[in-house]
Amino acid sequence: MTGTLLELTGLTKAYPGVVANDDISFRVKEGEVHALLGENGAGKSTLVKMIYGLVKPDAGRMKLRGTPYTPSEPRAARAAGVAMVFQHFSLFDALSVAENIALGMEHPPRPRDLAARIRRVSETYGLPLDPFRVVGNLSAGERQRVEIIRCLLQDPKLLIMDEPTSVLTPQEVDILFRTLRKLAAEGTAILYISHKLEEIRALCDTATILRQGRVVATCTPAETTARALAEMMVGASFSAPERQPRDAGEVLLEARGLSLPAPWAFGTALKEVSFALRAGEILGIGGVAGNGQDELLGAMSGERRAAPGMVRLKGAEVGAQGPAARRAQGLCAAPEERLGHAAAPDMSLTENALLSATRRKGLARHGLIDWAAARRYAEEVIARFDVRTPGPGTAARALSGGNLQKFVIGREVLQAPDVLVVNQPTWGVDASAAAAIRQALMDMAARGAAVLVISQDLDELMEISDRFGALNEGRLSAIRPVAELSMEKIGLMMGGAHDMEVAHVG
């Protein structure tokens, strides 16, 4: 590392009712991997949006290589050498890799020349890509490679990465880290946002920690424990989830040879999926993104209908029933996509509470909405799950991703269902909130509920699950007790290995 690349002094940004960033000052050096940490709503997203030209600060200044830096839009930031890989991919499934990359370039070269550059740069940095493959056919890890290569073709001096490992396998994380270390060795600075604190400790040289919009600490992650980092983020100590003794009871949710066609051109068909989920049990389903997780949740929640005999709830056939009917019988669900699927962006939190809890929480009487009751329920979710928001009248889209996630999970948990199906329950939430959500799921099971947790976070599944299965290309592996599994066995299961192959490992 050499001189300072980016210097922030007194950056401040306020919105009605909240100061998102308050007098933020820190430096990022050339060739440094610099972590930006903070709990949900701490101001990380607003800060990087100012650096990338998406948001204009109210006060303060930025310097890039000692020169005043005031990007009016992302195009100006890119021209100055600042690139960003967002948490949510911005790719068109029906276009090729090269076509997607060309869309993000001011003056794209001829297709043949661009394809050659993509191959050269992707191989140089250990992220090989075929420029002619259709993006809709790529895995989540390969899609992220497209986003990264699109940035690297700009020859950035500063690369901002927001939760880059949330959709990656452990092997893909290793590849990404090698790439980032190579970039840093060549002088590129990396501003890295993640809630995975052990990854921060392994990768980052420095960490700046935000709390309630202000810088509260700077440290060297490798010299700091993950727990200490988490406690600096939240300003208090917190407890890891505690497993309570529980015995599995009767089967509450069952899939029998569940097969469904792909719901869209680039979706995944479910193929002969079978499992039995019992009362008092947490069944963890792992897998790399894009292997049928969304499709499985849809089949369980009732968003997609199944043939007779394929889905049973409390022993009754429910394959032809929709979400409302299944909720009435005790099955609640929380999908992965929180904004637009789990929550309506422009509706208030009160209205979003009403969407799924009307019947189970008695929020309507004689066909009329009881708005006072709906508001009280939203307030209960906000209080019990520590959702940082001005109040229940706030629109869902105004919340940070992590706070909306807490609201969505809390809205379902507090309905006290007999069966809860969740996909990515702690996606994008900080360590303290993740621990609280996992504890809530374990407490549900201890009270006798059956919980199906679909997640790409293997540490999470190993922490809370009683049994584990892996989805690969729409097929579910044999279900095994977590106590019998090593990470190597799990990796084989996620890769589609047959049961005998897994059995002979370790």
Solvent accessible surface area in square Angstrom, and as a share of the most:
residue,aa,sasa,rsa
1,M,133,0.59
2,T,104,0.61
3,G,39,0.38
4,T,51,0.29
5,L,2,0.01
6,L,0,0.00
7,E,45,0.20
8,L,3,0.01
9,T,43,0.25
10,G,15,0.15
11,L,0,0.00
12,T,32,0.19
13,K,30,0.13
14,A,46,0.36
15,Y,91,0.35
16,P,131,0.82
17,G,78,0.75
18,V,77,0.44
19,V,75,0.43
20,A,15,0.11
21,N,0,0.00
22,D,46,0.24
23,D,77,0.40
24,I,0,0.00
25,S,54,0.35
26,F,22,0.09
27,R,145,0.53
28,V,1,0.00
29,K,93,0.39
30,E,46,0.21
31,G,11,0.10
32,E,6,0.03
33,V,4,0.02
34,H,4,0.02
35,A,0,0.00
36,L,0,0.00
37,L,1,0.00
38,G,1,0.01
39,E,11,0.05
40,N,7,0.04
41,G,47,0.45
42,A,1,0.01
43,G,10,0.10
44,K,19,0.08
45,S,62,0.40
46,T,19,0.11
47,L,0,0.00
48,V,2,0.01
49,K,80,0.34
50,M,1,0.00
51,I,0,0.00
52,Y,13,0.05
53,G,5,0.05
54,L,82,0.41
55,V,28,0.16
56,K,165,0.70
57,P,34,0.22
58,D,86,0.45
59,A,53,0.41
60,G,45,0.43
61,R,139,0.51
62,M,8,0.03
63,K,65,0.28
64,L,19,0.09
65,R,133,0.49
66,G,60,0.57
67,T,83,0.49
68,P,103,0.65
69,Y,13,0.05
70,T,119,0.69
71,P,18,0.11
72,S,98,0.63
73,E,64,0.29
74,P,30,0.19
75,R,125,0.46
76,A,39,0.30
77,A,0,0.00
78,R,67,0.24
79,A,92,0.72
80,A,43,0.34
81,G,10,0.10
82,V,1,0.00
83,A,1,0.00
84,M,13,0.06
85,V,3,0.02
86,F,74,0.31
87,Q,34,0.15
88,H,107,0.48
89,F,58,0.24
90,S,71,0.46
91,L,27,0.13
92,F,125,0.52
93,D,31,0.16
94,A,80,0.62
95,L,57,0.28
96,S,15,0.10
97,V,0,0.00
98,A,11,0.08
99,E,88,0.39
100,N,1,0.00
101,I,0,0.00
102,A,27,0.21
103,L,111,0.55
104,G,27,0.26
105,M,40,0.18
106,E,93,0.42
107,H,168,0.75
108,P,63,0.39
109,P,43,0.27
110,R,145,0.53
111,P,106,0.67
112,R,174,0.63
113,D,53,0.27
114,L,3,0.02
115,A,5,0.04
116,A,52,0.40
117,R,74,0.27
118,I,0,0.00
119,R,100,0.37
120,R,137,0.50
121,V,25,0.14
122,S,0,0.00
123,E,114,0.51
124,T,73,0.42
125,Y,37,0.14
126,G,38,0.36
127,L,5,0.02
128,P,77,0.49
129,L,16,0.08
130,D,54,0.28
131,P,0,0.00
132,F,126,0.53
133,R,92,0.34
134,V,51,0.29
135,V,0,0.00
136,G,7,0.06
137,N,96,0.49
138,L,12,0.06
139,S,40,0.26
140,A,11,0.08
141,G,3,0.03
142,E,46,0.21
143,R,46,0.17
144,Q,7,0.03
145,R,41,0.15
146,V,0,0.00
147,E,12,0.05
148,I,2,0.01
149,I,0,0.00
150,R,33,0.12
151,C,8,0.05
152,L,13,0.06
153,L,16,0.08
154,Q,57,0.25
155,D,99,0.51
156,P,8,0.05
157,K,61,0.26
158,L,0,0.00
159,L,0,0.00
160,I,0,0.00
161,M,0,0.00
162,D,22,0.11
163,E,13,0.06
164,P,2,0.01
165,T,1,0.01
166,S,16,0.11
167,V,25,0.14
168,L,17,0.09
169,T,19,0.11
170,P,65,0.41
171,Q,113,0.50
172,E,37,0.16
173,V,18,0.11
174,D,79,0.41
175,I,42,0.21
176,L,3,0.01
177,F,13,0.05
178,R,147,0.54
179,T,2,0.01
180,L,0,0.00
181,R,113,0.41
182,K,77,0.33
183,L,6,0.03
184,A,14,0.11
185,A,92,0.71
186,E,98,0.44
187,G,35,0.34
188,T,14,0.08
189,A,0,0.00
190,I,0,0.00
191,L,0,0.00
192,Y,0,0.00
193,I,4,0.02
194,S,3,0.02
195,H,28,0.12
196,K,65,0.28
197,L,15,0.07
198,E,107,0.48
199,E,26,0.12
200,I,0,0.00
201,R,72,0.26
202,A,66,0.51
203,L,13,0.06
204,C,6,0.04
205,D,55,0.29
206,T,29,0.17
207,A,0,0.00
208,T,0,0.00
209,I,0,0.00
210,L,0,0.00
211,R,71,0.26
212,Q,133,0.59
213,G,1,0.01
214,R,117,0.43
215,V,49,0.28
216,V,60,0.34
217,A,25,0.20
218,T,86,0.50
219,C,25,0.15
220,T,56,0.33
221,P,0,0.00
222,A,63,0.49
223,E,150,0.67
224,T,21,0.12
225,T,82,0.48
226,A,23,0.18
227,R,120,0.44
228,A,37,0.29
229,L,0,0.00
230,A,3,0.02
231,E,47,0.21
232,M,50,0.22
233,M,1,0.00
234,V,30,0.17
235,G,43,0.41
236,A,60,0.47
237,S,86,0.56
238,F,42,0.18
239,S,83,0.53
240,A,58,0.45
241,P,24,0.15
242,E,116,0.52
243,R,112,0.41
244,Q,84,0.37
245,P,134,0.85
246,R,44,0.16
247,D,131,0.68
248,A,62,0.48
249,G,35,0.33
250,E,124,0.55
251,V,43,0.25
252,L,15,0.07
253,L,0,0.00
254,E,40,0.18
255,A,2,0.02
256,R,122,0.45
257,G,19,0.19
258,L,0,0.00
259,S,40,0.26
260,L,19,0.10
261,P,95,0.60
262,A,41,0.31
263,P,65,0.41
264,W,130,0.46
265,A,94,0.73
266,F,54,0.22
267,G,21,0.20
268,T,21,0.12
269,A,29,0.23
270,L,2,0.01
271,K,70,0.30
272,E,114,0.51
273,V,0,0.00
274,S,59,0.38
275,F,11,0.05
276,A,32,0.25
277,L,0,0.00
278,R,100,0.36
279,A,18,0.14
280,G,4,0.04
281,E,8,0.04
282,I,0,0.00
283,L,0,0.00
284,G,0,0.00
285,I,0,0.00
286,G,0,0.00
287,G,0,0.00
288,V,24,0.14
289,A,14,0.11
290,G,62,0.59
291,N,20,0.10
292,G,0,0.00
293,Q,8,0.03
294,D,84,0.44
295,E,18,0.08
296,L,0,0.00
297,L,3,0.02
298,G,6,0.06
299,A,0,0.00
300,M,0,0.00
301,S,6,0.04
302,G,0,0.00
303,E,85,0.38
304,R,52,0.19
305,R,135,0.49
306,A,11,0.08
307,A,48,0.37
308,P,122,0.77
309,G,28,0.27
310,M,40,0.18
311,V,0,0.00
312,R,58,0.21
313,L,1,0.00
314,K,93,0.39
315,G,48,0.46
316,A,46,0.36
317,E,64,0.29
318,V,1,0.00
319,G,0,0.00
320,A,76,0.59
321,Q,58,0.26
322,G,12,0.12
323,P,51,0.32
324,A,75,0.58
325,A,39,0.30
326,R,1,0.00
327,R,40,0.15
328,A,40,0.31
329,Q,60,0.27
330,G,1,0.01
331,L,2,0.01
332,C,0,0.00
333,A,11,0.09
334,A,1,0.01
335,P,14,0.09
336,E,35,0.16
337,E,101,0.45
338,R,15,0.05
339,L,69,0.34
340,G,53,0.51
341,H,84,0.37
342,A,8,0.06
343,A,3,0.02
344,A,27,0.21
345,P,34,0.21
346,D,107,0.56
347,M,77,0.34
348,S,18,0.12
349,L,0,0.00
350,T,12,0.07
351,E,59,0.26
352,N,0,0.00
353,A,0,0.00
354,L,20,0.10
355,L,102,0.51
356,S,15,0.10
357,A,0,0.00
358,T,47,0.27
359,R,181,0.66
360,R,71,0.26
361,K,75,0.32
362,G,40,0.39
363,L,4,0.02
364,A,38,0.29
365,R,162,0.59
366,H,189,0.84
367,G,76,0.74
368,L,133,0.66
369,I,75,0.38
370,D,31,0.16
371,W,113,0.40
372,A,41,0.31
373,A,15,0.11
374,A,0,0.00
375,R,110,0.40
376,R,145,0.53
377,Y,8,0.03
378,A,0,0.00
379,E,78,0.35
380,E,64,0.29
381,V,0,0.00
382,I,27,0.14
383,A,79,0.61
384,R,154,0.56
385,F,22,0.09
386,D,74,0.38
387,V,7,0.04
388,R,97,0.35
389,T,30,0.18
390,P,105,0.66
391,G,16,0.16
392,P,24,0.15
393,G,63,0.61
394,T,25,0.15
395,A,33,0.26
396,A,0,0.00
397,R,131,0.48
398,A,72,0.56
399,L,19,0.09
400,S,42,0.27
401,G,33,0.32
402,G,4,0.04
403,N,1,0.01
404,L,4,0.02
405,Q,2,0.01
406,K,11,0.05
407,F,0,0.00
408,V,1,0.01
409,I,2,0.01
410,G,0,0.00
411,R,7,0.03
412,E,0,0.00
413,V,10,0.06
414,L,21,0.10
415,Q,7,0.03
416,A,75,0.58
417,P,5,0.03
418,D,55,0.29
419,V,0,0.00
420,L,0,0.00
421,V,0,0.00
422,V,1,0.00
423,N,3,0.01
424,Q,12,0.05
425,P,0,0.00
426,T,14,0.08
427,W,33,0.11
428,G,14,0.13
429,V,5,0.03
430,D,3,0.01
431,A,27,0.21
432,S,29,0.19
433,A,10,0.08
434,A,8,0.06
435,A,11,0.08
436,A,59,0.45
437,I,1,0.01
438,R,37,0.14
439,Q,43,0.19
440,A,17,0.13
441,L,0,0.00
442,M,5,0.02
443,D,34,0.17
444,M,4,0.02
445,A,0,0.00
446,A,36,0.28
447,R,173,0.63
448,G,35,0.33
449,A,11,0.08
450,A,0,0.00
451,V,0,0.00
452,L,0,0.00
453,V,0,0.00
454,I,0,0.00
455,S,2,0.01
456,Q,24,0.11
457,D,37,0.19
458,L,14,0.07
459,D,104,0.54
460,E,1,0.00
461,L,0,0.00
462,M,45,0.20
463,E,66,0.29
464,I,0,0.00
465,S,3,0.02
466,D,45,0.23
467,R,60,0.22
468,F,0,0.00
469,G,0,0.00
470,A,1,0.00
471,L,0,0.00
472,N,35,0.18
473,E,112,0.50
474,G,0,0.00
475,R,137,0.50
476,L,24,0.12
477,S,24,0.15
478,A,41,0.32
479,I,38,0.19
480,R,54,0.20
481,P,56,0.35
482,V,23,0.13
483,A,104,0.81
484,E,101,0.45
485,L,24,0.12
486,S,49,0.32
487,M,93,0.41
488,E,115,0.52
489,K,37,0.16
490,I,0,0.00
491,G,26,0.25
492,L,60,0.30
493,M,4,0.02
494,M,14,0.06
495,G,59,0.57
496,G,35,0.34
497,A,18,0.14
498,H,137,0.61
499,D,65,0.34
500,M,129,0.57
501,E,87,0.39
502,V,3,0.01
503,A,57,0.44
504,H,139,0.62
505,V,24,0.14
506,G,111,1.06
